[in-house]
Amino acid sequence: MMKIVVSIVGILSILIGSIWFLQGINILGGSSMTGQSAWAVNGTIAVVIGVGLLVFAYRHQIFKR
C-alpha cells in the first residue's frame, strides 16, 4: 500500500515539475510563471525528487511485511 502512495506522489511530482520547467523556459504560456527561470529550477528539483521517490519505492520495497 505504501509503495503505491509513494509512487503516486513521485509521478505527480514529475508531472508538476515538468509543467513548471516548461513554463519556466517559456514553452508553455498562460501564467505568471511563464519565462521565469526560477520556475525552471523549481521544476527541475521537483522532477528529480519525483524520480528519487519512484526509485526508492521500487528498489527498497518500502514497508514490506
DSSP file (Angstrom, degrees, kcal/mol; ACC not computed):
  #  RESIDUE AA STRUCTURE BP1 BP2  ACC     N-H-->O    O-->H-N    N-H-->O    O-->H-N    TCO  KAPPA ALPHA  PHI   PSI    X-CA   Y-CA   Z-CA
    1    1 A M     >        0   0    0      0, 0.0     4,-1.8     0, 0.0     3,-0.2   0.000 360.0 360.0 360.0 -45.9    0.0    0.0    0.0
    2    2 A M  H  >  +     0   0    0      1,-0.2     4,-2.6     2,-0.2     5,-0.2   0.852 360.0  58.8 -66.1 -32.7    2.7    2.5    0.9
    3    3 A K  H  > S+     0   0    0     59,-0.3     4,-2.1     1,-0.2    -1,-0.2   0.890 105.8  49.4 -60.8 -39.4    4.6    1.7   -2.3
    4    4 A I  H  > S+     0   0    0     -3,-0.2     4,-2.5     2,-0.2    -2,-0.2   0.918 111.1  48.6 -66.4 -43.9    1.5    2.8   -4.3
    5    5 A V  H  X S+     0   0    0     -4,-1.8     4,-2.4     2,-0.2    -2,-0.2   0.933 113.5  46.1 -63.0 -46.8    1.2    6.1   -2.3
    6    6 A V  H  X S+     0   0    0     -4,-2.6     4,-2.3     1,-0.2    -1,-0.2   0.882 112.6  51.7 -64.7 -37.4    4.9    6.9   -2.7
    7    7 A S  H  X S+     0   0    0     -4,-2.1     4,-2.6    -5,-0.2    -2,-0.2   0.911 109.7  48.7 -65.0 -42.6    4.7    6.0   -6.4
    8    8 A I  H  X S+     0   0    0     -4,-2.5     4,-2.6     2,-0.2     5,-0.2   0.921 111.9  48.7 -63.8 -43.9    1.7    8.3   -7.0
    9    9 A V  H  X S+     0   0    0     -4,-2.4     4,-2.3     1,-0.2    -1,-0.2   0.903 112.1  50.5 -62.3 -40.5    3.4   11.2   -5.2
   10   10 A G  H  X S+     0   0    0     -4,-2.3     4,-2.0     2,-0.2    -2,-0.2   0.917 111.3  47.0 -62.9 -44.3    6.5   10.6   -7.3
   11   11 A I  H  X S+     0   0    0     -4,-2.6     4,-2.5     2,-0.2    -2,-0.2   0.914 112.6  49.4 -65.3 -43.2    4.6   10.6  -10.5
   12   12 A L  H  X S+     0   0    0     -4,-2.6     4,-2.8     1,-0.2     5,-0.3   0.895 109.6  52.5 -62.6 -39.2    2.6   13.7   -9.6
   13   13 A S  H  X S+     0   0    0     -4,-2.3     4,-2.5    -5,-0.2    -1,-0.2   0.898 110.0  48.6 -62.7 -40.6    5.9   15.4   -8.7
   14   14 A I  H  X S+     0   0    0     -4,-2.0     4,-2.2     2,-0.2    -2,-0.2   0.926 113.8  46.1 -65.4 -44.3    7.3   14.5  -12.1
   15   15 A L  H  X S+     0   0    0     -4,-2.5     4,-1.9     2,-0.2    -2,-0.2   0.940 116.5  43.1 -64.7 -47.8    4.3   15.8  -13.9
   16   16 A I  H  X S+     0   0    0     -4,-2.8     4,-2.6     1,-0.2    -2,-0.2   0.915 114.3  51.3 -65.5 -42.5    4.0   19.1  -12.0
   17   17 A G  H  X S+     0   0    0     -4,-2.5     4,-2.6    -5,-0.3    -1,-0.2   0.874 107.9  52.8 -61.7 -37.6    7.8   19.6  -12.2
   18   18 A S  H  X S+     0   0    0     -4,-2.2     4,-2.6     2,-0.2    -1,-0.2   0.906 109.8  48.0 -64.8 -41.3    7.7   19.1  -15.9
   19   19 A I  H  X S+     0   0    0     -4,-1.9     4,-2.3     2,-0.2     5,-0.2   0.934 112.4  49.0 -64.0 -45.8    5.0   21.7  -16.3
   20   20 A W  H  X S+     0   0    0     -4,-2.6     4,-2.6     1,-0.2    -2,-0.2   0.917 112.1  49.3 -58.9 -43.8    6.9   24.2  -14.1
   21   21 A F  H  X S+     0   0    0     -4,-2.6     4,-2.0     1,-0.2    -2,-0.2   0.941 111.2  48.1 -62.2 -48.3   10.0   23.6  -16.1
   22   22 A L  H  <>S+     0   0    0     -4,-2.6     5,-2.9     1,-0.2     6,-1.3   0.857 114.1  46.9 -64.1 -35.2    8.3   24.1  -19.5
   23   23 A Q  H ><5S+     0   0    0     -4,-2.3    12,-2.7     4,-0.2     3,-1.4   0.889 109.5  54.8 -70.6 -38.4    6.7   27.3  -18.2
   24   24 A G  H 3<5S+     0   0    0     -4,-2.6    16,-0.2     1,-0.3    -2,-0.2   0.832 109.2  46.3 -64.6 -32.5   10.0   28.5  -16.8
   25   25 A I  T 3<5S-     0   0    0     -4,-2.0    -1,-0.3    -5,-0.1    -2,-0.2   0.258 119.2-111.1 -96.0  13.7   11.7   28.1  -20.1
   26   26 A N  T < 5S+     0   0    0     -3,-1.4    -3,-0.2     2,-0.2    -2,-0.1   0.781  86.7 114.7  70.0  32.1    8.8   29.8  -21.9
   27   27 A I  S   <S+     0   0    0     -5,-2.9     2,-0.5     1,-0.2    -4,-0.2   0.831  75.5  45.7 -94.0 -43.9    7.5   26.8  -23.9
   28   28 A L  S    S-     0   0    0     -6,-1.3    -1,-0.2    -9,-0.2    -2,-0.2  -0.871  79.7-172.2 -97.4 130.0    4.1   26.7  -22.1
   29   29 A G        +     0   0    0     -2,-0.5     3,-0.1     1,-0.1    -6,-0.0  -0.441  43.7  84.1-108.2-175.8    2.4   30.0  -21.7
   30   30 A G  S    S+     0   0    0      1,-0.3     2,-0.3    -2,-0.2    -1,-0.1   0.566  77.5  70.8 101.7  10.9   -0.6   31.4  -19.9
   31   31 A S  S >  S-     0   0    0     -3,-0.2     3,-1.1    -8,-0.1    -1,-0.3  -0.935  86.8-102.9-147.3 173.4    0.6   32.1  -16.4
   32   32 A S  T 3  S+     0   0    0     -2,-0.3    -1,-0.0     1,-0.2    -3,-0.0   0.617 115.8  66.0 -73.3 -10.3    2.7   34.4  -14.4
   33   33 A M  T >  S+     0   0    0      2,-0.1     3,-2.0     6,-0.0    -1,-0.2   0.641  73.5 116.5 -82.3 -14.9    5.4   31.6  -14.2
   34   34 A T  T <  S+     0   0    0     -3,-1.1   -10,-0.2     1,-0.3   -11,-0.1  -0.335  86.2   4.3 -62.5 126.0    6.0   31.8  -18.0
   35   35 A G  T 3  S+     0   0    0    -12,-2.7     2,-0.7     1,-0.2    -1,-0.3   0.515  93.6 129.9  80.7   5.8    9.5   32.9  -18.8
   36   36 A Q    X>  -     0   0    0     -3,-2.0     3,-1.3   -13,-0.3     4,-0.9  -0.839  48.1-155.6 -96.4 114.9   10.7   33.0  -15.1
   37   37 A S  H 3> S+     0   0    0     -2,-0.7     4,-1.9     1,-0.3     5,-0.2   0.767  89.3  68.5 -63.5 -25.2   13.9   31.0  -14.8
   38   38 A A  H 3> S+     0   0    0      1,-0.2     4,-2.6     2,-0.2    -1,-0.3   0.866  98.5  51.6 -61.2 -34.7   13.2   30.3  -11.1
   39   39 A W  H <> S+     0   0    0     -3,-1.3     4,-2.4    -6,-0.2    -1,-0.2   0.812 104.7  55.8 -73.8 -28.6   10.3   28.1  -12.1
   40   40 A A  H  X S+     0   0    0     -4,-0.9     4,-1.9   -16,-0.2    -2,-0.2   0.907 111.3  44.6 -65.4 -40.7   12.6   26.2  -14.5
   41   41 A V  H  X S+     0   0    0     -4,-1.9     4,-2.3     2,-0.2    -2,-0.2   0.937 113.9  49.0 -67.4 -47.1   14.9   25.5  -11.5
   42   42 A N  H  X S+     0   0    0     -4,-2.6     4,-2.3     1,-0.2    -2,-0.2   0.893 111.2  51.0 -59.6 -39.9   12.0   24.6   -9.2
   43   43 A G  H  X S+     0   0    0     -4,-2.4     4,-2.3     2,-0.2    -1,-0.2   0.898 108.4  50.9 -64.5 -41.3   10.6   22.3  -11.9
   44   44 A T  H  X S+     0   0    0     -4,-1.9     4,-2.4     2,-0.2    -2,-0.2   0.916 110.7  49.1 -62.2 -42.7   13.9   20.5  -12.3
   45   45 A I  H  X S+     0   0    0     -4,-2.3     4,-2.4     1,-0.2    -2,-0.2   0.914 110.6  50.5 -62.3 -43.4   14.1   20.0   -8.5
   46   46 A A  H  X S+     0   0    0     -4,-2.3     4,-2.4     1,-0.2    -2,-0.2   0.894 110.5  49.4 -63.3 -40.2   10.5   18.6   -8.4
   47   47 A V  H  X S+     0   0    0     -4,-2.3     4,-2.6     2,-0.2     5,-0.2   0.923 110.9  49.5 -65.3 -43.5   11.3   16.2  -11.2
   48   48 A V  H  X S+     0   0    0     -4,-2.4     4,-2.4     1,-0.2    -2,-0.2   0.911 111.7  48.7 -62.7 -42.0   14.5   14.9   -9.5
   49   49 A I  H  X S+     0   0    0     -4,-2.4     4,-2.4     2,-0.2    -1,-0.2   0.918 111.3  50.6 -63.0 -42.7   12.6   14.4   -6.2
   50   50 A G  H  X S+     0   0    0     -4,-2.4     4,-2.1     2,-0.2    -2,-0.2   0.909 111.0  47.4 -61.8 -43.5    9.8   12.5   -8.1
   51   51 A V  H  X S+     0   0    0     -4,-2.6     4,-2.6     1,-0.2    -1,-0.2   0.910 111.1  52.8 -63.9 -41.6   12.3   10.3   -9.8
   52   52 A G  H  X S+     0   0    0     -4,-2.4     4,-2.7    -5,-0.2    -2,-0.2   0.899 107.9  50.7 -60.7 -41.0   14.0    9.7   -6.4
   53   53 A L  H  X S+     0   0    0     -4,-2.4     4,-2.6     2,-0.2    -1,-0.2   0.907 111.1  48.1 -63.3 -41.9   10.7    8.7   -4.9
   54   54 A L  H  X S+     0   0    0     -4,-2.1     4,-2.1     2,-0.2     5,-0.2   0.921 112.8  47.6 -65.6 -42.9   10.0    6.2   -7.6
   55   55 A V  H  X S+     0   0    0     -4,-2.6     4,-2.4     1,-0.2     5,-0.3   0.933 113.4  48.7 -62.4 -44.8   13.5    4.7   -7.4
   56   56 A F  H  X S+     0   0    0     -4,-2.7     4,-1.9    -5,-0.2     6,-0.3   0.926 111.3  49.7 -60.0 -46.1   13.2    4.5   -3.6
   57   57 A A  H  X>S+     0   0    0     -4,-2.6     4,-0.6     1,-0.2     5,-0.5   0.880 118.5  37.3 -63.3 -39.1    9.7    2.9   -3.8
   58   58 A Y  H  <5S+     0   0    0     -4,-2.1    -1,-0.2    -5,-0.2    -2,-0.2   0.754 119.4  44.6 -90.3 -24.3   10.7    0.2   -6.3
   59   59 A R  H  <5S+     0   0    0     -4,-2.4    -3,-0.2    -5,-0.2    -2,-0.2   0.835 120.8  36.0 -86.2 -33.1   14.2   -0.6   -5.1
   60   60 A H  H  <5S-     0   0    0     -4,-1.9     4,-0.3    -5,-0.3    -2,-0.2   0.505  89.8-138.5-101.8  -5.0   13.6   -0.8   -1.4
   61   61 A Q  T ><5 -     0   0    0     -4,-0.6     3,-1.0    -5,-0.2    -3,-0.1   0.944  33.8-139.2  46.3  58.0   10.2   -2.4   -1.4
   62   62 A I  T 3 <S+     0   0    0     -5,-0.5   -59,-0.3    -6,-0.3   -60,-0.1  -0.104  70.5   4.7 -57.4 141.8    9.2    0.0    1.4
   63   63 A F  T 3  S+     0   0    0      1,-0.2     2,-0.3    -3,-0.1    -1,-0.2   0.812  84.6 170.7  55.5  37.7    7.1   -1.2    4.3
   64   64 A K    <         0   0    0     -3,-1.0    -1,-0.2    -4,-0.3    -2,-0.0  -0.567 360.0 360.0 -76.0 138.6    7.2   -4.8    3.1
   65   65 A R              0   0    0     -2,-0.3    -1,-0.1     0, 0.0    -2,-0.0   0.422 360.0 360.0 -94.6 360.0    5.7   -7.3    5.6
